[in-house]
Amino acid sequence: MSNQTVPRRRRAAKNPHLQTLEALRLGVVPRQEPEQLTVAREVELELIAQDLRETPQQGAARVFLGDYGTGKTHLLELLEHQALAQGFLCSRVVLDEEEVPPSHPQRVYRALCRGLRYPDAAGQGLELLLDKVQVPAKFFQTGSPLHHHYFSPVLKYWQALDPEDGLREELQEWIEGQPSQSSQELEARLRQRTRVRGQRLFALKDYRPWAHIYGYLVGGLAWLTQKAGYKGLVVLFDEAEFYALLSSTGKEFADLVFGYYCTAALGEERSRFSLERAKRGGQAIHRSFPPIYQPNQPLYCAFALTEDPWGVGTLRNIVGEERLHRLTPLKLRDYQAMCLKVVDLYRQAYPDCKVGNEVQNPMGQVVYRGVERGVLGNPRQVLKFVMEMLDFSRLRRPEVGEFVAEVMELLRST
């Protein structure tokens, strides 16, 4: 049975490269093997390496700018892959208008918790961290500098509950920002089920003015990662340009979310966000909680967005111009190197398909002309065309010459 007739699911199980190629066919960024398709990103990789070196001791923040299709999401995938390999916990938060708008701090935090990935386990979410973390006794003592107003009571109850107790799942959902009941109701049930006393659960609301609460939570979460043996927490914000679609009021609340997160990562001295002037919502007790849990929190926040004036201006005012980086434009030779990487990947995925010069040479000519004339204007367009060309040559090889001639004619007419 040939590769062309083996069911896709069975072939993918045998050859992981197929998942990467399928993503390229769809014009989306593959989550597997990000290094395989990386070209001309030496500057960006050095910035990432520098940030990851700094994060365990003092935190970091970075903003990557580029047009659509130029590789911002791919760079975040690469960053996530390297961070996991180095022992960080990672979460990628994809911002949008409905599910995760940047103006709603609880929804951003919820997406962060749900997407939390581990370097040494396949699961996601906070369960693995809560099981593994080891904290000193002062963490549970109210009034201690180590006491966290949310994570201290949660961890105390978590450790007192039987691992098979369904109330654990409800507690996890609550601290992940997806409560099915009020904090008072949950606390009453926890007190009945355990012997824990003196650990109050404060409210967690989906209120837009509560950004400081969720910045405080993320800082505590980053601190806990090191108490579980990891290097820190890396949070990747993709599609941050959705900021531009918000109303003027929505932008104000998004400013608070970005500001409190970046200040949790950079600390008050390195951040340009004013904690004194920033709004704090909630009752007096909530407003009294510090936006930064501990100094030098091991948190790295990285943003990817297009160069719209609103989002870029906001983040520049928070992290400073020195932490904004515009992706290095690819040159023609970089596109050629990218094509060769895809061809090599294709050969590994379809070993029975021979991709020789009769395919590579005309494909290279088309890419050269397309990039030169601006028809293939970014890496996403080039990769999608290369995949179409390779698939065509595999499935309809006798017609490759005619296909290339038609494409070249179209390019000449543009």
QUIGITA-V301815 format. One line per field, one symbol per residue. ss: DSSP state (H for helix, E for strand, - for the rest). phi: phi as a letter, one per 40 degrees, with the letter a starting at -180 (. if undefined). A space follows every 50 residues. Layout:
ss->???
phi->???
This chain:
ss->-------HHHHHHH--HHHHHHHHHH-------HHHH----HHHHHHHHH HHHHHHHH-EEEEEE------HHHHHHHHHHHHHH---EEEEEE------ ----HHHHHHHHHH--E------E--HHHHHH----HHHH---------- HHHHHHHHHH-----HHHHHHHHHH-------HHHHHHHHHHH------- -------HHHHHHHHHHHHHHHHHHHH-----EEEEEE-HHHHHH--HHH HHHHHHHHHHHHHHHH-----------------HHHH-----------EE EEEEE---HHHHHHHHHHH-HHHEEE-----HHHHHHHHHHHHHHHHHH- ------HHHHHHHHHHHHHHHHH-----HHHHHHHHHHHHHHHHH-HHHH HHHHHHHHHHHHH-
phi->.cccbcddccccccbcccccccccdcgbccccfcccbcbfbccccccccc ccccddcagaaabbbacdgchcccccccccccccccgccbabbccacbcb cccbccccccccccccbbcbaccbgcdccccccbbccccccdgcdccbcb cccccccdccccdcccccccccdcccgbcbaccccccccccccbbcbgbc cccbbcbcccdcccccccccccccdccbgccibbbbbbgcccdccccccc ccccdcccccccccccgccccccccccccbcgcdcccccccbcbcfccbb bbbbacccccccccccccbgdcbcbcdccccdcccccccccccccccccb ccccbbccbccccccccdcccccgcbcadccccccdcccccccccadcbc dccccccccccccc
